[in-house]
């Protein structure tokens, strides 16, 4: 790790347990063992040098476990770093045993006395009186209930042996059960661009105020297989072109993919400032501050070993993520565009955005963009905040920009938001609840009441931003959002100005049709279908939906009328499955 890595680690932090402020980029010591996590690390001097280099570079969180070795990882950390710097937090885990060389001999024990012994012995091996963060390594022990195991850790925390409690490899229900017993500071589980089975746990952790720590975020293969940061061919086929375009590595791209999902419990509204992910930096041959010449790529670091941040695992990628990746498939489809620099709270990143149809005029400003999130009636909303690249201009008037029905923030609303930011406004484009990258189930639901609430929630979020003048906030609604924005403005006096583009009163359109001549029987049929859908869902058939757009030109012509062409819809055909696509069908919400 280099000096610039250290600077980045120190200035991008995350909060554990409400009071532990640690660098987002940490070090995971699982691989500082022998082969198959058994025995001592073969290059002891190299391991010690690597740990010291990490701390010198600014790492303030090191993660290990008594199972690693067993014990040898903890002992190596002590030999390398004790006495520890005041700001260094050691996280370790307990509750598992190993009976032989094979990984199949690993098992979990939940006996309260055994758990207490694990914690005391880890503290002794690490030579600390108090362990900063202590995880229950597994919830699968059969000799004690999960609740009893958590209660044991709660007792150890009360006694002062451990500072904060973490859970490893649990499910959302177990997290909720643990929270009824004690506070949980962190949750760790397998999660990356190709393995998203723990997405529900990520959401549950965010809702509980716990830091979510994905392990194996850049080794895009199944756990237990030798680390491969390139992943299978299907993954490489998607990530390699993106990495090449940004002069990055596949691990850096995989790491950047996690960034929009990252949240700091102390700052839940801003992913970019404190999210558990490596800070994006400007791509280039010297981005990681190691000596290079010309376009030569830096080689791998000696003693490369998986790195764990305060919030994620990363492999020996030779540097941190260097670009902000909104969605892999969407980025891959856009071969033309202009690069806009985004800077936020000392951070710097690059993202490609669609090129506007007209050239910029001289009075337009360079803009910055940061990925943000905010709460709307219990649902987490994903947004893009745009503002002029002029940090000395003071507070500016702000505009909430709502997207059309079936749209997403990367399309029309994002284009308007960016162009308005070039004209001097702070702007916020976001995905509606249940749509795009925002939360909410069922997916694709167009809920008029919640769409109005989303606009009000966006206004609330802008009032917290130092760039925005909370007394000068307006709303711009496009298509269906035009009707929603008018409704929100009528009841929220914080919105001082309103504008629409091709505004649609969605309720009137459903009742009377787009041209006002729709047969009333059509609307009655819709109400009957909505009622039937509710009944079907109650009986366990799942959420029902109706199609918004035809699949093909032939399908469009078969529906009658004049069709200039079928709307282009981004289809997700890649295994990552994360392109920002328009909603193809709508959920029933009468």
C-alpha positions as CSV (number, residue, x, y, z in Angstrom):
1,X,0.0,0.0,0.0
2,X,1.2,3.5,-0.8
3,X,1.1,6.9,0.8
4,X,-1.9,7.9,-1.3
5,X,-3.7,4.7,-0.2
6,X,-3.1,5.8,3.4
7,X,-4.5,9.3,2.8
8,X,-7.6,7.8,1.3
9,X,-8.0,5.3,4.1
10,X,-7.8,8.1,6.7
11,X,-10.3,10.4,5.1
12,X,-12.9,7.8,4.1
13,X,-14.3,6.2,7.2
14,X,-17.2,4.3,8.5
15,X,-18.8,4.0,12.0
16,X,-19.0,0.7,13.8
17,X,-21.4,0.5,16.7
18,X,-22.0,4.2,16.8
19,X,-18.6,5.2,18.3
20,X,-15.9,3.3,16.5
21,X,-14.7,5.4,13.5
22,X,-12.5,3.2,11.3
23,X,-11.1,3.5,7.8
24,X,-13.3,2.0,5.1
25,X,-10.3,0.2,3.7
26,X,-9.1,-2.4,6.2
27,X,-7.0,-5.6,6.1
28,X,-8.3,-9.1,6.3
29,X,-5.8,-11.6,7.7
30,X,-7.5,-14.9,6.8
31,X,-4.8,-15.8,4.3
32,X,-2.0,-15.1,6.7
33,X,-2.0,-18.8,7.5
34,X,-0.7,-22.0,5.9
35,X,-2.3,-23.8,2.9
36,X,-6.1,-24.4,3.4
37,X,-6.1,-21.9,6.3
38,X,-4.1,-24.4,8.4
39,X,-0.8,-23.8,10.2
40,X,1.6,-20.8,10.2
41,X,2.1,-18.4,7.3
42,X,5.1,-19.8,5.3
43,X,6.8,-16.4,5.0
44,X,6.6,-15.1,8.5
45,X,8.9,-12.1,7.9
46,X,6.9,-11.2,4.8
47,X,3.6,-11.4,6.7
48,X,4.9,-9.2,9.4
49,X,6.1,-6.6,6.9
50,X,2.8,-6.7,5.1
51,X,0.8,-6.0,8.2
52,X,3.1,-3.2,9.2
53,X,2.9,-1.7,5.7
54,X,-1.0,-1.8,5.9
55,X,-1.0,0.1,9.2
56,X,1.6,2.6,7.9
57,X,-0.7,3.2,4.9
58,X,-3.5,4.2,7.2
59,X,-5.5,0.9,7.8
60,X,-7.3,1.2,11.1
61,X,-9.3,-2.1,11.0
62,X,-7.8,-5.6,10.8
63,X,-10.0,-8.6,10.7
64,X,-9.1,-12.2,11.7
65,X,-10.6,-15.2,13.5
66,X,-9.4,-17.8,16.0
67,X,-10.2,-20.5,13.3
68,X,-7.5,-19.1,10.9
69,X,-4.6,-21.4,11.5
70,X,-6.2,-22.1,14.0
71,X,-4.8,-19.2,16.1
72,X,-1.7,-18.5,13.9
73,X,-3.3,-15.4,12.2
74,X,-4.0,-13.8,15.6
75,X,-0.5,-14.5,16.8
76,X,1.1,-13.1,13.7
77,X,-0.9,-9.9,14.1
78,X,0.3,-9.5,17.7
79,X,3.9,-10.2,16.8
80,X,3.8,-7.6,13.9
81,X,1.9,-4.8,15.5
82,X,1.8,-5.0,19.3
83,X,1.8,-2.5,21.0
84,X,-1.0,-1.4,18.7
85,X,-1.6,2.2,17.5
86,X,-4.4,3.9,19.4
87,X,-6.7,4.1,16.4
88,X,-6.3,0.4,15.3
89,X,-9.3,-1.9,15.8
90,X,-8.8,-5.6,15.8
91,X,-11.9,-7.7,14.8
92,X,-11.8,-11.4,15.4
93,X,-14.3,-14.3,15.6
94,X,-15.1,-17.3,17.7
95,X,-17.3,-20.3,18.0
96,X,-15.8,-22.7,15.5
97,X,-13.5,-25.7,15.7
98,X,-11.4,-27.7,13.3
99,X,-10.7,-31.4,13.6
100,X,-8.2,-32.0,10.8
101,X,-6.6,-30.9,7.6
102,X,-9.8,-31.2,5.6
103,X,-12.2,-28.2,5.5
104,X,-15.0,-30.6,6.1
105,X,-13.8,-31.0,9.7
106,X,-14.7,-27.5,10.5
107,X,-17.8,-27.3,12.8
108,X,-19.5,-24.8,15.1
109,X,-19.9,-25.0,18.9
110,X,-22.3,-22.7,20.8
111,X,-21.8,-23.9,24.4
112,X,-21.7,-20.6,26.5
113,X,-18.5,-21.7,28.3
114,X,-16.8,-22.5,25.1
115,X,-17.7,-19.1,23.6
116,X,-16.4,-17.4,26.6
117,X,-13.2,-19.3,26.4
118,X,-12.8,-18.4,22.7
119,X,-13.1,-14.7,23.5
120,X,-10.7,-14.8,26.4
121,X,-8.1,-16.8,24.5
122,X,-8.3,-14.5,21.5
123,X,-7.8,-11.5,23.8
124,X,-4.7,-13.3,25.3
125,X,-3.3,-14.2,21.9
126,X,-3.8,-10.6,20.7
127,X,-2.5,-9.2,24.0
128,X,-5.4,-6.9,24.5
129,X,-7.7,-6.3,27.4
130,X,-10.7,-5.6,25.2
131,X,-11.5,-6.8,21.7
132,X,-12.8,-4.0,19.6
133,X,-15.2,-6.1,17.4
134,X,-16.0,-9.7,18.2
135,X,-18.1,-11.9,15.8
136,X,-20.1,-15.0,16.4
137,X,-18.4,-16.9,13.5
138,X,-21.4,-19.1,12.6
139,X,-25.0,-19.5,13.6
140,X,-25.1,-23.2,12.8
141,X,-24.1,-24.6,16.2
142,X,-26.5,-27.3,17.4
143,X,-25.5,-27.6,21.0
144,X,-27.0,-24.2,22.0
145,X,-29.7,-22.0,20.6
146,X,-28.7,-19.0,18.5
147,X,-30.3,-16.7,21.0
148,X,-28.3,-18.2,23.8
149,X,-25.0,-17.7,21.9
150,X,-25.8,-14.1,21.2
151,X,-26.7,-13.6,24.9
152,X,-23.3,-15.0,25.8
153,X,-21.6,-12.4,23.7
154,X,-23.9,-9.7,25.2
155,X,-22.6,-10.8,28.7
156,X,-19.0,-10.5,27.5
157,X,-19.7,-7.1,26.2
158,X,-21.3,-6.0,29.5
159,X,-18.2,-7.4,31.3
160,X,-16.0,-5.3,29.1
161,X,-14.1,-8.1,27.3
162,X,-15.5,-7.1,23.9
163,X,-16.4,-3.7,22.6
164,X,-18.9,-4.5,19.9
165,X,-20.7,-7.6,18.6
166,X,-20.8,-8.8,15.1
167,X,-22.6,-11.7,13.4
168,X,-21.1,-13.9,10.6
169,X,-23.0,-15.9,8.1
170,X,-26.5,-15.4,9.5
171,X,-29.9,-14.8,7.8
172,X,-32.2,-11.8,8.2
173,X,-34.4,-13.6,10.7
174,X,-31.4,-14.4,12.9
175,X,-30.3,-10.8,12.7
176,X,-33.7,-9.7,13.9
177,X,-33.6,-12.3,16.7
178,X,-30.2,-11.0,17.8
179,X,-31.3,-7.4,17.8
180,X,-34.0,-8.3,20.3
181,X,-31.2,-9.3,22.7
182,X,-28.4,-6.8,22.1
183,X,-27.0,-4.2,19.7
184,X,-25.2,-5.6,16.6
185,X,-22.5,-3.5,15.1
186,X,-21.6,-5.5,12.0
187,X,-22.8,-8.4,9.8
188,X,-20.6,-10.3,7.4
189,X,-21.7,-12.7,4.6
190,X,-20.7,-13.8,1.1
191,X,-21.8,-11.2,-1.4
192,X,-20.4,-9.8,-4.7
193,X,-21.4,-9.0,-8.2
194,X,-21.9,-12.6,-9.1
195,X,-23.3,-13.9,-5.8
196,X,-26.2,-11.9,-4.5
197,X,-28.1,-14.5,-2.4
198,X,-27.5,-12.4,0.7
199,X,-29.0,-9.2,-0.7
200,X,-31.9,-9.5,1.8
201,X,-29.4,-9.6,4.7
202,X,-27.7,-6.5,3.3
203,X,-31.0,-4.6,3.4
204,X,-31.8,-6.0,6.9
205,X,-28.3,-4.9,8.2
206,X,-28.8,-1.4,6.8
207,X,-32.3,-1.2,8.4
208,X,-30.8,-2.2,11.7
209,X,-28.0,0.3,11.6
210,X,-25.3,-2.4,11.3
211,X,-22.3,-2.3,8.9
212,X,-22.6,-5.0,6.2
213,X,-19.3,-6.6,5.5
214,X,-19.3,-8.7,2.3
215,X,-16.7,-11.3,2.3
216,X,-15.1,-12.5,-1.0
217,X,-16.4,-9.4,-2.9
218,X,-13.9,-9.7,-5.7
219,X,-13.1,-13.4,-5.9
220,X,-16.1,-14.1,-8.2
221,X,-16.2,-17.9,-7.6
222,X,-17.7,-20.2,-5.0
223,X,-16.3,-20.2,-1.5
224,X,-13.8,-22.9,-0.8
225,X,-12.2,-22.8,-4.2
226,X,-8.7,-21.3,-4.6
227,X,-9.1,-17.5,-5.0
228,X,-9.6,-16.4,-8.5
229,X,-10.2,-12.6,-8.9
230,X,-11.0,-12.9,-12.6
231,X,-14.0,-15.2,-12.0
232,X,-15.5,-17.7,-14.6
233,X,-15.5,-16.8,-18.3
234,X,-19.1,-15.6,-18.2
235,X,-18.1,-13.0,-15.6
236,X,-14.9,-12.0,-17.3
237,X,-16.7,-11.5,-20.6
238,X,-18.7,-8.7,-18.9
239,X,-16.1,-7.1,-16.6
240,X,-13.0,-7.3,-18.8
241,X,-14.2,-4.7,-21.4
242,X,-15.3,-2.4,-18.6
243,X,-11.9,-2.8,-16.8
244,X,-10.0,-2.2,-20.1
245,X,-12.0,1.0,-20.8
246,X,-11.2,2.4,-17.4
247,X,-7.6,1.0,-17.3
248,X,-8.6,-0.9,-14.2
249,X,-8.5,-4.5,-13.0
250,X,-11.5,-6.9,-12.7
251,X,-11.3,-6.8,-8.9
252,X,-11.4,-3.0,-9.0
253,X,-14.5,-3.1,-11.2
254,X,-16.2,-5.7,-8.9
255,X,-15.3,-3.5,-6.0
256,X,-16.8,-0.4,-7.7
257,X,-20.0,-2.4,-8.3
258,X,-20.6,-2.7,-4.6
259,X,-20.3,1.1,-4.0
260,X,-23.9,2.1,-4.7
261,X,-25.0,-0.5,-2.2
262,X,-22.8,0.8,0.6
263,X,-24.1,2.6,3.6
264,X,-22.7,4.0,6.8
265,X,-25.1,3.7,9.7
266,X,-24.0,7.1,11.0
267,X,-24.7,8.7,7.6
268,X,-27.4,6.6,6.0
269,X,-28.3,9.2,3.4
270,X,-25.0,9.4,1.7
271,X,-23.4,6.3,0.1
272,X,-20.5,8.2,-1.4
273,X,-19.1,9.7,1.8
274,X,-18.9,6.8,4.2
275,X,-20.0,3.7,2.3
276,X,-18.1,0.4,3.1
277,X,-16.2,0.4,-0.2
278,X,-12.9,1.4,-1.6
279,X,-12.8,5.1,-2.7
280,X,-13.0,5.5,-6.5
281,X,-10.0,7.4,-7.9
282,X,-9.1,8.8,-11.2
283,X,-8.1,6.0,-13.6
284,X,-4.6,6.2,-15.0
285,X,-1.2,4.5,-15.0
286,X,-0.2,6.1,-11.7
287,X,-3.6,6.0,-9.9
288,X,-2.2,3.9,-7.1
289,X,0.8,6.1,-6.6
290,X,3.3,3.3,-7.4
291,X,6.2,4.1,-9.7
292,X,5.4,3.4,-13.4
293,X,6.6,4.7,-16.7
294,X,4.4,5.7,-19.6
295,X,1.4,3.4,-19.8
296,X,3.0,0.5,-18.0
297,X,0.6,-1.1,-15.6
298,X,2.0,-1.7,-12.1
299,X,2.7,-5.3,-11.3
300,X,1.3,-7.3,-8.3
301,X,2.4,-6.4,-4.9
302,X,4.7,-8.7,-3.0
303,X,3.0,-10.8,-0.3
304,X,-0.3,-10.0,-1.9
305,X,-3.1,-11.1,0.4
306,X,-6.9,-10.6,0.6
307,X,-7.7,-7.2,2.0
308,X,-10.8,-6.6,4.1
309,X,-12.2,-3.2,4.4
310,X,-14.6,-1.9,7.0
311,X,-17.4,-3.2,5.0
312,X,-16.1,-5.6,2.4
313,X,-13.5,-8.2,1.3
314,X,-11.2,-7.6,-1.6
315,X,-8.5,-9.7,-3.1
316,X,-4.9,-8.8,-4.1
317,X,-5.9,-6.4,-6.7
318,X,-2.9,-4.1,-6.4
319,X,-4.9,-1.0,-5.8
320,X,-8.3,0.3,-4.9
321,X,-11.3,0.8,-7.2
322,X,-10.8,3.6,-9.8
323,X,-14.2,4.3,-11.2
324,X,-17.8,4.6,-10.3
325,X,-19.8,1.9,-12.0
326,X,-23.6,2.5,-12.1
327,X,-24.6,-0.7,-13.9
328,X,-22.4,-3.0,-15.9
329,X,-24.8,-3.9,-18.7
330,X,-25.9,-0.3,-19.2
331,X,-22.3,0.9,-19.3
332,X,-21.4,-1.8,-21.7
333,X,-24.1,-0.8,-24.2
334,X,-23.0,2.9,-24.2
335,X,-20.1,3.2,-26.5
336,X,-20.4,7.0,-26.9
337,X,-20.6,9.6,-24.2
338,X,-18.6,12.3,-22.4
339,X,-16.8,11.9,-19.2
340,X,-17.9,14.1,-16.3
341,X,-15.7,14.6,-13.3
342,X,-17.5,14.1,-10.0
343,X,-16.1,15.2,-6.7
344,X,-17.6,14.8,-3.2
345,X,-16.1,15.5,0.2
346,X,-12.5,15.0,-0.9
347,X,-13.4,12.2,-3.2
348,X,-12.8,11.9,-7.0
349,X,-14.3,9.5,-9.5
350,X,-15.3,9.2,-13.1
351,X,-18.5,8.1,-14.7
352,X,-19.7,8.0,-18.2
353,X,-23.0,9.8,-19.0
354,X,-25.0,10.2,-22.2
355,X,-23.8,13.0,-24.5
356,X,-26.5,15.7,-24.9
357,X,-27.7,16.4,-28.4
358,X,-26.5,20.0,-28.4
359,X,-23.0,21.4,-27.6
360,X,-22.4,23.2,-24.4
361,X,-22.5,26.9,-24.3
362,X,-19.8,29.0,-22.6
363,X,-21.9,29.9,-19.6
364,X,-22.5,26.2,-18.6
365,X,-20.5,24.8,-15.7
366,X,-18.7,21.5,-15.2
367,X,-20.8,19.4,-13.0
368,X,-20.2,16.9,-10.2
369,X,-22.4,13.9,-9.3
370,X,-22.5,11.7,-6.2
371,X,-24.6,8.6,-5.6
372,X,-26.9,9.1,-2.6
373,X,-29.9,7.4,-0.9
374,X,-32.7,8.5,1.3
375,X,-35.7,7.1,3.0
376,X,-39.2,7.4,1.6
377,X,-41.9,5.9,3.9
378,X,-39.7,3.0,4.9
379,X,-38.2,2.3,1.5
380,X,-34.6,3.2,0.6
381,X,-34.5,5.4,-2.5
382,X,-31.4,5.5,-4.8
383,X,-30.5,8.8,-6.4
384,X,-27.9,10.8,-8.2
385,X,-27.1,14.3,-6.8
386,X,-25.7,16.8,-9.3
387,X,-24.2,20.2,-8.6
388,X,-21.9,22.7,-10.3
389,X,-18.1,22.1,-9.8
390,X,-17.8,25.3,-7.8
391,X,-17.2,24.6,-4.1
392,X,-16.9,28.3,-3.2
393,X,-20.2,29.5,-4.6
394,X,-22.2,28.9,-1.4
395,X,-25.6,27.4,-1.3
396,X,-27.6,27.1,-4.5
397,X,-31.2,26.7,-5.4
398,X,-32.2,23.0,-5.7
399,X,-34.5,21.0,-7.9
400,X,-36.0,17.6,-7.5
401,X,-36.4,15.9,-10.9
402,X,-38.9,13.0,-11.2
403,X,-38.7,10.5,-14.0
404,X,-41.5,9.3,-16.3
405,X,-43.6,6.3,-15.5
406,X,-41.4,3.2,-16.3
407,X,-38.2,5.4,-16.4
408,X,-35.1,5.4,-14.3
409,X,-32.7,8.1,-13.1
410,X,-30.1,7.3,-15.7
411,X,-32.5,8.4,-18.5
412,X,-34.6,11.6,-19.0
413,X,-34.6,12.7,-15.4
414,X,-30.8,12.3,-15.1
415,X,-30.3,14.2,-18.3
416,X,-32.4,17.1,-17.2
417,X,-30.8,17.1,-13.7
418,X,-27.3,17.3,-15.2
419,X,-28.2,20.1,-17.7
420,X,-29.8,22.0,-14.9
421,X,-26.7,21.6,-12.7
422,X,-24.6,23.0,-15.6
423,X,-26.9,26.0,-15.3
424,X,-26.1,26.5,-11.6
425,X,-28.7,24.4,-9.8
426,X,-28.2,21.6,-7.3
427,X,-30.4,18.8,-8.7
428,X,-31.5,15.3,-7.5
429,X,-32.7,12.6,-9.9
430,X,-33.8,9.3,-8.3
431,X,-35.5,6.0,-8.9
432,X,-39.1,5.8,-7.6
433,X,-39.8,3.3,-4.9
434,X,-40.2,-0.3,-6.2
435,X,-38.3,0.7,-9.4
436,X,-34.7,0.9,-10.7
437,X,-32.1,0.6,-7.9
438,X,-34.5,1.7,-5.2
439,X,-35.9,-0.7,-2.7
440,X,-39.5,-2.0,-2.4
441,X,-41.4,-5.2,-3.2
442,X,-43.0,-6.1,-5.6
443,X,-40.7,-4.8,-8.2
444,X,-42.0,-2.5,-11.0
445,X,-45.0,-1.3,-8.9
446,X,-46.3,2.2,-9.9
447,X,-47.9,3.5,-6.7
448,X,-49.1,7.1,-7.3
449,X,-49.3,7.8,-3.5
450,X,-45.8,6.6,-3.0
451,X,-44.5,8.5,-6.0
452,X,-45.8,11.7,-4.5
453,X,-44.2,10.7,-1.2
454,X,-40.9,10.1,-3.0
455,X,-40.9,13.7,-4.2
456,X,-41.5,15.0,-0.7
457,X,-38.8,12.7,0.7
458,X,-36.4,14.0,-1.9
459,X,-37.2,17.5,-0.8
460,X,-36.5,16.5,2.8
461,X,-33.1,15.0,1.7
462,X,-32.1,18.2,-0.1
463,X,-32.7,20.2,3.1
464,X,-29.9,18.2,4.7
465,X,-27.4,19.0,2.0
466,X,-24.9,21.8,2.6
467,X,-24.8,22.7,-1.1
468,X,-28.6,23.3,-1.4
469,X,-30.5,26.3,-0.2
470,X,-33.4,24.8,1.8
471,X,-35.5,27.9,1.2
472,X,-35.2,27.6,-2.6
473,X,-36.3,24.1,-3.6
474,X,-38.3,23.4,-6.7
475,X,-39.6,20.4,-8.5
476,X,-39.5,19.3,-12.1
477,X,-41.8,16.4,-13.2
478,X,-41.5,14.6,-16.5
479,X,-44.5,12.8,-17.9
480,X,-46.2,10.9,-15.1
481,X,-44.0,12.7,-12.5
482,X,-45.5,16.0,-13.8
483,X,-48.8,15.0,-12.2
484,X,-47.1,13.7,-9.1
485,X,-45.0,16.8,-8.7
486,X,-48.1,19.1,-8.9
487,X,-49.8,17.1,-6.2
488,X,-46.7,17.1,-4.0
489,X,-46.3,20.9,-4.5
490,X,-49.9,21.5,-3.5
491,X,-49.4,20.0,-0.1
492,X,-45.7,20.6,0.6
493,X,-45.0,24.3,1.0
494,X,-41.2,23.7,1.0
495,X,-41.5,23.4,-2.8
496,X,-41.3,27.0,-4.0
497,X,-41.5,26.4,-7.7
498,X,-42.9,23.8,-10.0
499,X,-42.3,22.9,-13.7
500,X,-43.4,20.0,-15.8
501,X,-42.4,18.4,-19.1
502,X,-45.2,16.6,-21.0
503,X,-47.1,16.3,-17.8
504,X,-49.6,13.5,-17.4
505,X,-52.4,13.2,-14.9
506,X,-52.0,9.4,-14.5
507,X,-55.4,8.9,-12.8
508,X,-57.3,10.8,-15.6
509,X,-55.4,8.9,-18.2
510,X,-56.4,5.6,-16.8
511,X,-60.0,6.7,-16.5
512,X,-60.4,8.5,-19.8
513,X,-57.5,7.3,-22.0
514,X,-54.6,9.3,-23.4
515,X,-56.9,11.3,-25.7
516,X,-60.0,11.4,-23.4
517,X,-62.2,9.2,-25.6
518,X,-61.6,5.9,-23.8
519,X,-64.8,3.8,-23.3
520,X,-65.6,3.8,-19.6
521,X,-65.9,0.0,-19.7
522,X,-62.1,-0.2,-20.2
523,X,-61.5,1.4,-16.8
524,X,-64.1,-0.8,-15.1
525,X,-62.2,-3.8,-16.6
526,X,-59.0,-2.6,-15.1
527,X,-60.6,-2.3,-11.7
528,X,-62.0,-5.9,-12.1
529,X,-58.5,-7.1,-13.0
530,X,-56.9,-5.3,-10.0
531,X,-59.5,-6.9,-7.7
532,X,-58.7,-10.3,-9.2
533,X,-55.0,-9.7,-8.8
534,X,-55.4,-8.9,-5.1
535,X,-57.4,-12.1,-4.5
536,X,-54.8,-14.2,-6.4
537,X,-51.9,-12.7,-4.4
538,X,-53.8,-13.4,-1.2
539,X,-54.1,-17.0,-2.3
540,X,-50.3,-17.3,-2.7
541,X,-50.0,-16.8,-6.5
542,X,-47.6,-13.9,-6.1
543,X,-47.9,-10.3,-7.3
544,X,-49.7,-9.8,-10.6
545,X,-48.7,-7.3,-13.3
546,X,-49.8,-5.9,-16.6
547,X,-47.6,-5.2,-19.6
548,X,-46.7,-1.5,-20.3
549,X,-44.7,-2.0,-23.6
550,X,-45.0,-4.4,-26.5
551,X,-42.2,-6.9,-26.9
552,X,-41.8,-6.5,-30.6
553,X,-43.0,-4.3,-33.5
554,X,-45.3,-7.1,-34.6
555,X,-46.9,-7.1,-31.1
556,X,-47.3,-3.4,-31.3
557,X,-49.0,-3.4,-34.7
558,X,-51.3,-6.2,-33.5
559,X,-52.6,-4.0,-30.8
560,X,-53.8,-1.5,-33.4
561,X,-53.3,2.2,-33.9
562,X,-50.2,3.9,-35.4
563,X,-46.8,2.9,-34.0
564,X,-43.7,4.8,-35.1
565,X,-41.6,2.2,-33.4
566,X,-41.4,0.0,-30.3
567,X,-39.8,1.8,-27.3
568,X,-36.3,0.7,-26.7
569,X,-36.1,-1.3,-23.5
570,X,-32.8,-2.4,-22.0
571,X,-33.0,-6.1,-21.5
572,X,-30.9,-7.8,-18.9
573,X,-29.1,-10.7,-20.5
574,X,-25.9,-10.9,-18.5
575,X,-25.3,-13.0,-15.4
576,X,-24.7,-9.9,-13.4
577,X,-28.3,-8.8,-14.1
578,X,-27.9,-5.2,-13.0
579,X,-28.7,-3.0,-16.0
580,X,-30.8,0.1,-15.2
581,X,-33.8,-0.8,-17.3
582,X,-37.2,0.7,-17.9
583,X,-40.0,-1.1,-16.2
584,X,-41.5,-3.5,-18.7
585,X,-44.6,-4.2,-16.7
586,X,-46.6,-2.5,-13.8
587,X,-47.9,-3.9,-10.6
588,X,-51.6,-3.5,-9.8
589,X,-52.3,-0.7,-7.4
590,X,-55.8,0.7,-7.8
